[in-house]
Amino acid sequence: MARTAGSHSDITGPRIQRAALSLFARQGYAAVSMRQIAAQVGVQAGALYNYTPDKQSLLFGLMRDHMEELLATWRARAGSGSPMARLEDFTRFHIRFHLTRPEEVFIAYMELRNLSPENFAVIEGLRGDYEDALEEILRAGVEAGVFDVPDPKIATLAVIAMLTGVNTWYRSGGRLSLEEVETIYWDMVRKAVGVAPA
C-alpha cells in the first residue's frame, strides 16, 4: 500500500510510536485500534504495517524502549560511593526520570497484562535488572551496618513502588518544588531502610 505523500520512515515511524503511546495511555491498549493510531498519524491504516507487524509489537516496543532507556541512564550515572550516597542518588534519579515520562510509566505498569508471554518475559527481565540495581545498594548497606533491612528484595519493591507513586499526584507549579518533593521522599526512604535522619 502506498505511503501518504511526504511520509518517510525516519519521521513516520516515531510518529506512530508517539501516537500509540498517547492513545494507549489515555484509552488503554485493548480499546485502541490500529485504525485509530493511523488516523492520529495521518496515514492509511494499512500503511502502519510498513512500520510495525501488529499492535502487540507497538506495545512491546514502547515498554522495552522505556526500560532500556531507564537502565542505560541509571548505569551511566551510578556511582561507587557509600551505600547511603548511592541510595540517595537512586531515589532522586528515579523520581526525576519518571516524572518526565508519565505516559511511559503508566503503560509500563498498567499494560503488562496485555503483553504476550514472550514479550512479558523480556520486560520482566529488564524490570528485574533495574530492581537488582537498588537491591544491590540495599544489600551493601546492610553488610556495612548502615541499613536495617530484614529482606532487601521486599524493601526494593516497596521503595520503587513508593517512588513511582509520585507520578500519580505531583504537578509542576504546585505547593512543593520538585527538589522539596525529592528531599521529603529521600527522608522517607532513609526511614524505610532503618536510617535515622541526619
N, C-alpha and C positions, 0 to 999 in steps of 0.2 A: 504494500500500500504506500502511496506517495506521502512524503512528509509535507507538512504545511510550509508554504513559502517562507523563507527566512529561518527555517528550523535547522539547527546544527547540533550534532551530538554533544559537543562540549558545553552547549548552552541549554539545550532541551533536557538532557539527562539530569543535571542538577535541579532544573525547574520542576521536573517530575518528582524528584525526591522531596523538594520543599513542599510541593502541593500535597503529596501523600502524607508527609509529616503533619502538616496543618490539619488536614481532614481527619486523619486517624486520631489526633489529639482532641479534636472538637466533637467528632461524632462516634468514635470507636471504630476499630478495624472492621468488625463484622458488618457495620452499617454502610461502609463506603464501597462504592463500585469503581471498577476501572473506568467506566464511562464518566463518573464524577471527577476523577483525577484528570482525565483527558480534557474535560470541559474547563477545569480551572487553569490548565496549562495552555489551552487554546489549540489543541491538536485533535485529530480524529482518534476515536477510541482504539482503532486497530493499529495506529501509529505507536502506541505505547509499547507494543510488543517488539519494536525495534530496539527498545532500551531495557526492557525487563521481561523475563519469561512469564511472570504472573504476579498477583498481589502479594502472595506469601513471600516472594523474593524481595519485594519492596520493603515489607515489614522487617524481614530479617536483615536486610542491608542497612536500614536505618538504625536498628538496635546494635548491630555489630559495629558499625562506624562509630556510634556513640561510645560504646565500651572500649574500643581500641583507642579512640582519642583520649578518653579518661585515663587509661592505663599509660599511654605514651606520655601524656602531660605530667602525670604524677611521677613516673620513673625519671623524667628529665630533671625534676626538681628535688626529688627525695634526697635528703642529706644523710650524713653519717654521724650526726651529733648525738646527744644524750637521748634516752627514750622520752623524757619529758619534752624536750625541744622538738623531737620528731612527731610526737603526738599532737602538740600544738599546731605544728605546720600542717599535719594531715587534717586536723579539724578546720582550720581556716581555708585550706585548699578545697576541701570537699564542699563547703558552703559556697564559696565564690564560683567554683567551676559549675556547680549545678544550678545556681540561681540565674546564670546567663543562658540556660538551656531548658526552660520549663517544659516545652513540648517533648523534647527528647527524654527527659526524666519521667514524665507522665507515661509515655509509651513504654519505656523500659520496665516499668513496674506493673502497669495495668494490662499490657497486651502479651505478657509471657504465655498466657494460657492459649493464645491463638497461634503460637509457633508450632510447626511440625516437630515431631520428636527429635529429628536430626538437628534442626535449627535450634531447638530448645537446649540441646546438649552443648552446642557451641557457645551460646550466650551464657549458660550456667557456668561453663568453664572460664569464660572471661570475667564474670562476676566473682567467681572463686579466686581468680588471680588478684583481683582488687581487694577482696576481703583478706586474703593472705598477707597483703602488704600491711594492713592495720594489725592483724593478729600477730605478725612478727614483732611489731613495735611493742604491743602489749606484753608478749612473752619476754622480750628483752627487759622491759620494765619490771616484771615480776622477778626475773632472775637477778636483777640489780637491787631488789628490795625497795624499789621506788613505787610500784603499783601493788595494790592488794586486789587481785582478780582471781577468784576461785576457778573460773572457766573462761579462758581467753577467747574461745570460739564464740560462746554466747555473748560475751562482752563486746566482741567485734560486731556482731549482728545488731546488738542493741544500740551501740554508738552510731553505726551507719544509719539505722532507721531514724534515730533522733536527729541527726544532722540533715538528712534528706527531707525531714518534715518541715524544715524552714521554707521550702518551696511552696508549701500549701498556704502560707499566710503572709510572708514578707512581701512588702511593696515598697519600691523606692519612693522617697519623699514622705514616708510615714513618720511615726513618733521617734523611731530609733534609726540611726545611721547603720549601714552595713558593718562598719567597724565595731560599733557598740553591740550589734547582734552577735558578731563573731566572738567578742570578748565574753559576753554572757554565756554563750554556748560552750566556749572553752572552759569557763569556770564549772559548768555543769558536767562536762566530760571529765575534768580532773576529779570532781567529787564521785563520779560514777566508777572510776577506777581506783578509788580509795586514797586519793591525794588531797590533803587539806589545802585550802587557799594559801597562797604565799603571804 
